Amino acid sequence: MPAPGLTSDYDYELPPELIARQPPPQRGASRMMVIDRTAGSIRHARFGEFAGLVGSEFLCVLNNTRVVPVRFFTDDGRVELLRLGEPEAGAWRCLVKPGRRARPGSTLTVAGHTGVVEEVFPEDGARLIRWPEGAPDPETSGKLALPHYIGRDEQKEDRESYQTVYASEPGAIAAPTAGLHFTPDVLAALDKEWITLHVGIGTFRPVTAERIEDHRMHAERFHVTPKATRAIADAPRVLAVGTTVVRVLEHLMAAGGGIAPGHGETSIFIRPPHAFRRVDALLTNFHLPKSTLLMLVSAFAGRDLVLEAYAKAVEERYRFFSYGDCMLIL
Protein backbone atom coordinates (compact mmCIF):
# COMPACT_ATOMS: atom_id res chain seq x y z
CA MET A 1 0.00 0.00 0.00
CA PRO A 2 1.40 3.44 -0.86
CA ALA A 3 1.91 5.87 2.00
CA PRO A 4 -0.88 8.44 2.43
CA GLY A 5 0.05 11.49 0.42
CA LEU A 6 -2.61 13.99 1.43
CA THR A 7 -2.17 16.51 4.21
CA SER A 8 -5.73 15.74 5.28
CA ASP A 9 -4.62 12.16 6.05
CA TYR A 10 -2.86 13.57 9.11
CA ASP A 11 -5.79 15.43 10.59
CA TYR A 12 -7.60 14.70 13.86
CA GLU A 13 -10.21 16.35 16.07
CA LEU A 14 -8.90 18.10 19.18
CA PRO A 15 -11.15 19.77 21.76
CA PRO A 16 -9.65 23.24 22.44
CA GLU A 17 -9.65 22.70 26.19
CA LEU A 18 -7.01 19.96 25.80
CA ILE A 19 -4.42 22.46 24.53
CA ALA A 20 -1.95 23.05 27.38
CA ARG A 21 -1.73 26.83 27.78
CA GLN A 22 0.30 26.65 30.99
CA PRO A 23 3.15 24.34 32.00
CA PRO A 24 2.42 21.59 34.52
CA PRO A 25 2.71 22.66 38.17
CA GLN A 26 5.94 20.68 38.49
CA ARG A 27 8.49 19.88 35.77
CA GLY A 28 8.44 16.17 35.00
CA ALA A 29 4.92 15.61 36.33
CA SER A 30 3.39 14.98 32.90
CA ARG A 31 1.61 11.88 31.70
CA MET A 32 3.37 9.67 29.19
CA MET A 33 1.74 7.40 26.64
CA VAL A 34 3.89 4.38 25.77
CA ILE A 35 3.63 2.84 22.30
CA ASP A 36 5.19 -0.50 21.40
CA ARG A 37 5.58 -0.48 17.61
CA THR A 38 6.21 -4.21 17.33
CA ALA A 39 3.21 -5.23 19.40
CA GLY A 40 1.06 -2.36 18.20
CA SER A 41 0.14 -1.70 21.82
CA ILE A 42 -0.67 1.51 23.67
CA ARG A 43 -0.56 2.00 27.41
CA HIS A 44 -0.61 4.92 29.85
CA ALA A 45 2.21 5.87 32.21
CA ARG A 46 3.86 8.90 33.84
CA PHE A 47 7.04 10.63 32.74
CA GLY A 48 8.54 9.71 36.10
CA GLU A 49 8.78 6.15 34.76
CA PHE A 50 10.89 7.20 31.76
CA ALA A 51 14.34 6.35 33.15
CA GLY A 52 13.17 2.96 34.35
CA LEU A 53 11.68 2.09 30.98
CA VAL A 54 14.76 3.21 29.07
CA GLY A 55 17.34 1.77 31.46
CA SER A 56 20.81 1.27 30.00
CA GLU A 57 19.47 -0.09 26.71
CA PHE A 58 19.51 3.25 24.89
CA LEU A 59 21.76 6.24 24.43
CA CYS A 60 19.42 9.20 24.88
CA VAL A 61 20.28 12.04 22.51
CA LEU A 62 18.96 15.45 23.54
CA ASN A 63 18.90 18.87 21.89
CA ASN A 64 20.70 21.45 24.05
CA THR A 65 19.56 24.54 22.13
CA ARG A 66 18.52 27.51 24.23
CA VAL A 67 15.45 29.63 23.43
CA VAL A 68 16.19 33.33 23.02
CA PRO A 69 13.69 36.22 23.14
CA VAL A 70 13.02 37.21 19.52
CA ARG A 71 9.72 39.12 19.74
CA PHE A 72 10.01 42.92 19.89
CA PHE A 73 7.68 45.92 19.74
CA THR A 74 8.52 49.42 18.62
CA ASP A 75 8.49 52.08 21.29
CA ASP A 76 5.19 53.46 20.01
CA GLY A 77 3.64 49.98 20.20
CA ARG A 78 2.51 50.05 16.58
CA VAL A 79 4.87 47.51 15.02
CA GLU A 80 5.85 43.96 16.03
CA LEU A 81 9.17 42.42 14.98
CA LEU A 82 10.07 38.73 15.06
CA ARG A 83 13.81 38.29 14.69
CA LEU A 84 14.65 35.28 12.51
CA GLY A 85 18.41 35.69 12.56
CA GLU A 86 21.40 37.99 12.39
CA PRO A 87 22.98 37.46 8.95
CA GLU A 88 25.68 39.99 9.77
CA ALA A 89 26.75 42.04 12.77
CA GLY A 90 24.31 44.84 13.45
CA ALA A 91 21.67 43.61 11.02
CA TRP A 92 18.57 41.51 11.76
CA ARG A 93 16.34 39.53 9.46
CA CYS A 94 12.83 40.04 10.83
CA LEU A 95 9.21 39.36 10.12
CA VAL A 96 7.39 42.64 10.65
CA LYS A 97 3.71 43.26 11.34
CA PRO A 98 2.19 45.33 9.83
CA GLY A 99 4.51 45.24 6.85
CA ARG A 100 3.30 48.57 5.48
CA ARG A 101 5.15 50.31 8.32
CA ALA A 102 8.45 48.70 7.35
CA ARG A 103 9.08 49.67 3.75
CA PRO A 104 12.72 50.09 2.60
CA GLY A 105 14.13 53.33 3.95
CA SER A 106 11.76 53.58 6.89
CA THR A 107 12.96 53.52 10.49
CA LEU A 108 11.79 51.55 13.53
CA THR A 109 12.74 52.34 17.13
CA VAL A 110 12.90 49.57 19.73
CA ALA A 111 14.02 50.27 23.31
CA GLY A 112 15.59 53.52 22.17
CA HIS A 113 17.55 51.86 19.34
CA THR A 114 16.65 53.01 15.82
CA GLY A 115 16.91 50.57 12.92
CA VAL A 116 16.71 51.23 9.20
CA VAL A 117 14.77 48.88 6.92
CA GLU A 118 17.18 48.10 4.07
CA GLU A 119 15.57 45.25 2.15
CA VAL A 120 12.44 43.15 1.77
CA PHE A 121 12.97 39.46 0.98
CA PRO A 122 10.34 38.39 -1.57
CA GLU A 123 10.29 34.71 -0.57
CA ASP A 124 8.80 35.34 2.87
CA GLY A 125 8.35 39.10 3.21
CA ALA A 126 11.02 39.34 5.92
CA ARG A 127 12.93 42.60 6.34
CA LEU A 128 16.64 43.27 6.74
CA ILE A 129 16.91 45.86 9.49
CA ARG A 130 20.25 47.50 10.25
CA TRP A 131 20.98 49.08 13.63
CA PRO A 132 23.68 51.73 12.99
CA GLU A 133 24.24 52.54 16.66
CA GLY A 134 23.71 49.07 18.07
CA ALA A 135 20.81 46.65 18.25
CA PRO A 136 18.39 46.23 21.18
CA ASP A 137 19.37 43.69 23.81
CA PRO A 138 17.10 40.64 23.37
CA GLU A 139 17.28 39.62 27.03
CA THR A 140 16.03 42.98 28.31
CA SER A 141 13.97 44.24 25.36
CA GLY A 142 12.66 41.05 23.75
CA LYS A 143 9.92 38.59 24.60
CA LEU A 144 9.66 34.87 23.97
CA ALA A 145 7.80 33.95 20.79
CA LEU A 146 5.42 31.52 22.48
CA PRO A 147 3.44 29.30 20.09
CA HIS A 148 0.24 30.95 18.87
CA TYR A 149 -1.96 28.18 20.28
CA ILE A 150 -0.96 29.05 23.84
CA GLY A 151 -3.10 32.11 23.30
CA ARG A 152 -1.37 34.50 25.67
CA ASP A 153 1.70 36.70 25.99
CA GLU A 154 4.82 35.69 27.84
CA GLN A 155 4.59 35.51 31.62
CA LYS A 156 7.54 35.77 33.97
CA GLU A 157 7.46 32.03 34.65
CA ASP A 158 7.85 31.18 30.95
CA ARG A 159 11.48 32.29 30.99
CA GLU A 160 12.19 29.16 33.03
CA SER A 161 9.39 26.77 32.10
CA TYR A 162 9.76 27.24 28.30
CA GLN A 163 13.42 26.18 28.52
CA THR A 164 14.95 22.76 29.08
CA VAL A 165 17.04 22.38 32.24
CA TYR A 166 20.02 21.49 30.02
CA ALA A 167 19.70 24.35 27.51
CA SER A 168 23.17 25.75 26.86
CA GLU A 169 23.48 26.89 23.21
CA PRO A 170 21.49 30.10 22.50
CA GLY A 171 19.76 30.36 19.15
CA ALA A 172 16.29 28.78 19.13
CA ILE A 173 13.03 30.61 18.48
CA ALA A 174 10.99 27.74 19.93
CA ALA A 175 11.77 25.12 22.56
CA PRO A 176 12.51 21.46 21.76
CA THR A 177 9.46 20.58 23.80
CA ALA A 178 10.07 16.88 24.45
CA GLY A 179 12.98 18.04 26.59
CA LEU A 180 10.82 20.23 28.82
CA HIS A 181 9.84 17.19 30.89
CA PHE A 182 13.37 16.40 32.11
CA THR A 183 14.67 17.21 35.58
CA PRO A 184 18.31 16.97 36.74
CA ASP A 185 17.48 13.78 38.62
CA VAL A 186 16.06 12.07 35.53
CA LEU A 187 19.04 13.18 33.45
CA ALA A 188 21.48 11.79 36.02
CA ALA A 189 19.96 8.32 35.59
CA LEU A 190 20.45 8.21 31.80
CA ASP A 191 23.18 7.35 29.36
CA LYS A 192 23.01 10.57 27.31
CA GLU A 193 24.61 12.80 24.73
CA TRP A 194 23.84 16.21 23.23
CA ILE A 195 23.40 17.66 19.78
CA THR A 196 22.25 21.17 18.87
CA LEU A 197 19.47 22.18 16.49
CA HIS A 198 18.16 25.74 16.71
CA VAL A 199 14.41 25.45 16.28
CA GLY A 200 13.15 28.07 13.81
CA ILE A 201 9.92 29.83 12.96
CA GLY A 202 9.00 27.06 10.52
CA THR A 203 7.95 24.88 13.42
CA PHE A 204 4.84 27.11 13.78
CA ARG A 205 3.91 27.13 10.09
CA PRO A 206 1.10 24.83 8.96
CA VAL A 207 1.22 22.60 5.92
CA THR A 208 -1.01 24.32 3.37
CA ALA A 209 -0.27 22.10 0.35
CA GLU A 210 -2.94 19.54 -0.47
CA ARG A 211 -0.33 16.85 -1.11
CA ILE A 212 2.43 16.59 1.47
CA GLU A 213 5.19 16.18 -1.12
CA ASP A 214 4.41 19.72 -2.31
CA HIS A 215 5.23 21.22 1.09
CA ARG A 216 8.43 23.25 1.26
CA MET A 217 10.26 22.39 4.45
CA HIS A 218 12.04 25.09 6.46
CA ALA A 219 15.78 24.92 7.17
CA GLU A 220 17.26 24.90 10.67
CA ARG A 221 20.86 25.22 11.87
CA PHE A 222 22.54 22.33 13.70
CA HIS A 223 25.86 21.42 15.29
CA VAL A 224 27.24 18.03 16.33
CA THR A 225 30.47 17.74 18.32
CA PRO A 226 33.14 15.05 17.79
CA LYS A 227 32.35 13.68 21.26
CA ALA A 228 28.67 13.31 20.41
CA THR A 229 29.55 11.76 17.07
CA ARG A 230 31.60 9.00 18.69
CA ALA A 231 28.95 8.24 21.31
CA ILE A 232 26.11 8.09 18.78
CA ALA A 233 28.10 6.00 16.32
CA ASP A 234 29.07 3.50 19.03
CA ALA A 235 25.63 3.24 20.68
CA PRO A 236 23.83 -0.08 20.09
CA ARG A 237 20.47 1.74 20.22
CA VAL A 238 19.58 5.42 20.11
CA LEU A 239 16.57 7.13 21.67
CA ALA A 240 15.90 10.56 20.21
CA VAL A 241 14.45 13.06 22.65
CA GLY A 242 12.27 15.08 20.31
CA THR A 243 11.71 15.42 16.59
CA THR A 244 14.55 17.95 16.34
CA VAL A 245 17.06 15.25 17.26
CA VAL A 246 15.48 12.89 14.74
CA ARG A 247 15.89 15.47 11.98
CA VAL A 248 19.59 16.00 12.68
CA LEU A 249 20.49 12.31 12.93
CA GLU A 250 18.49 11.26 9.89
CA HIS A 251 19.79 14.24 7.89
CA LEU A 252 23.36 13.21 8.61
CA MET A 253 22.70 9.58 7.75
CA ALA A 254 21.04 10.57 4.47
CA ALA A 255 23.72 13.09 3.56
CA GLY A 256 26.84 11.07 4.30
CA GLY A 257 25.84 7.59 5.40
CA GLY A 258 27.01 8.15 8.96
CA ILE A 259 27.03 10.57 11.90
CA ALA A 260 29.79 13.13 11.37
CA PRO A 261 30.84 16.13 13.47
CA GLY A 262 30.31 19.64 12.22
CA HIS A 263 27.59 22.19 11.61
CA GLY A 264 25.20 23.07 8.83
CA GLU A 265 21.53 23.35 7.97
CA THR A 266 18.90 20.69 7.48
CA SER A 267 15.60 20.95 5.65
CA ILE A 268 14.88 17.22 5.75
CA PHE A 269 11.17 16.40 5.54
CA ILE A 270 10.56 13.05 7.22
CA ARG A 271 7.23 11.50 6.26
CA PRO A 272 5.94 8.04 5.36
CA PRO A 273 7.61 6.06 4.00
CA HIS A 274 10.97 6.75 5.63
CA ALA A 275 13.59 4.15 6.56
CA PHE A 276 15.09 5.29 9.87
CA ARG A 277 18.80 4.58 10.04
CA ARG A 278 19.97 5.91 13.43
CA VAL A 279 16.85 6.34 15.58
CA ASP A 280 15.49 3.31 17.43
CA ALA A 281 13.09 4.98 19.88
CA LEU A 282 11.51 8.39 20.26
CA LEU A 283 10.19 10.60 23.03
CA THR A 284 7.93 13.33 21.69
CA ASN A 285 4.98 15.53 22.63
CA PHE A 286 1.58 15.51 20.95
CA HIS A 287 1.65 17.62 17.79
CA LEU A 288 -0.67 19.86 15.79
CA PRO A 289 -3.06 18.31 13.27
CA LYS A 290 -1.73 18.21 9.69
CA SER A 291 1.76 19.22 10.86
CA THR A 292 5.13 18.01 9.59
CA LEU A 293 5.88 16.80 13.12
CA LEU A 294 2.84 14.54 13.15
CA MET A 295 3.95 13.22 9.75
CA LEU A 296 7.43 12.48 11.15
CA VAL A 297 5.97 10.57 14.10
CA SER A 298 3.68 8.69 11.71
CA ALA A 299 6.70 7.70 9.63
CA PHE A 300 8.33 6.30 12.76
CA ALA A 301 5.41 4.43 14.33
CA GLY A 302 2.93 4.03 11.46
CA ARG A 303 0.14 6.44 10.62
CA ASP A 304 -2.72 4.19 11.74
CA LEU A 305 -1.13 3.41 15.11
CA VAL A 306 -0.27 7.06 15.73
CA LEU A 307 -3.77 8.29 14.91
CA GLU A 308 -5.20 5.57 17.15
CA ALA A 309 -2.91 6.79 19.93
CA TYR A 310 -4.01 10.39 19.41
CA ALA A 311 -7.66 9.34 19.57
CA LYS A 312 -6.96 7.56 22.86
CA ALA A 313 -5.11 10.63 24.13
CA VAL A 314 -8.17 12.77 23.43
CA GLU A 315 -10.42 10.21 25.09
CA GLU A 316 -8.16 10.06 28.16
CA ARG A 317 -7.88 13.88 28.32
CA TYR A 318 -4.14 14.16 27.75
CA ARG A 319 -2.70 17.68 27.49
CA PHE A 320 -1.51 18.60 23.99
CA PHE A 321 1.32 20.55 22.36
CA SER A 322 4.36 22.37 23.81
CA TYR A 323 3.38 22.45 27.48
CA GLY A 324 1.49 19.18 27.27
CA ASP A 325 2.05 15.49 27.92
CA CYS A 326 4.41 13.21 26.02
CA MET A 327 4.60 9.94 24.11
CA LEU A 328 7.37 7.32 24.28
CA ILE A 329 7.59 5.17 21.15
CA LEU A 330 9.64 1.98 21.46
HUCOR-V406466 format. One record per backbone hydrogen bond with DSSP energy under -1.0 kcal/mol. NH is the residue of the N-H (numbers start at 1). CO is the residue of the C=O. Records with the same first field share a line. If there is no record, write none. Layout:
# HUCOR-V406466
NH = CO, CO
This chain:
# HUCOR-V406466
7 = 210
9 = 6
10 = 7
11 = 8
18 = 15
19 = 16
20 = 320
29 = 26
32 = 45
33 = 326
34 = 43
35 = 328
36 = 41
40 = 36
41 = 36
43 = 34
45 = 32
47 = 30
49 = 46
50 = 47
53 = 49
54 = 50
55 = 51
57 = 54
59 = 237
60 = 191
61 = 239
62 = 193
64 = 195
66 = 169
68 = 172
70 = 143
71 = 143
72 = 81
74 = 79
75 = 109
77 = 74
80 = 97
81 = 72
82 = 95
83 = 70
84 = 93
85 = 93
91 = 88
92 = 129
93 = 85
94 = 127
95 = 82
97 = 80
101 = 98
102 = 99
105 = 117
106 = 103
108 = 115
110 = 113
113 = 110
115 = 108
116 = 130
117 = 106
118 = 128
119 = 128
121 = 126
125 = 121
127 = 94
128 = 119
129 = 92
130 = 116
131 = 90
134 = 131
141 = 137
142 = 138
143 = 71
146 = 144
150 = 147
151 = 148
158 = 155
159 = 156
160 = 157
161 = 157
162 = 158
167 = 164
168 = 64
169 = 64
171 = 66
172 = 66
173 = 199
177 = 175
179 = 176
180 = 177
182 = 179
187 = 183
188 = 184
190 = 187
193 = 60
195 = 62
196 = 223
198 = 221
203 = 200
204 = 201
212 = 5
214 = 211
215 = 212
220 = 266
222 = 264
223 = 196
224 = 262
229 = 225
230 = 226
231 = 227
232 = 228
233 = 229
234 = 230
235 = 231
239 = 59
240 = 281
241 = 61
242 = 240, 283
246 = 242
247 = 243
248 = 244
249 = 245
250 = 246
251 = 247
252 = 248
253 = 249
254 = 250
255 = 251
256 = 252
257 = 253
262 = 224
264 = 222
266 = 220
280 = 238
281 = 238
282 = 329
283 = 240
284 = 327
290 = 10
291 = 288
295 = 291
296 = 292
297 = 293
298 = 294
299 = 295
300 = 296
301 = 297
302 = 298
306 = 302
307 = 303
308 = 304
309 = 305
310 = 306
311 = 307
312 = 308
313 = 309
314 = 310
315 = 311
316 = 312
317 = 314
318 = 313
320 = 18
321 = 286
324 = 321
325 = 319
326 = 31
327 = 284
328 = 33
329 = 282
330 = 35
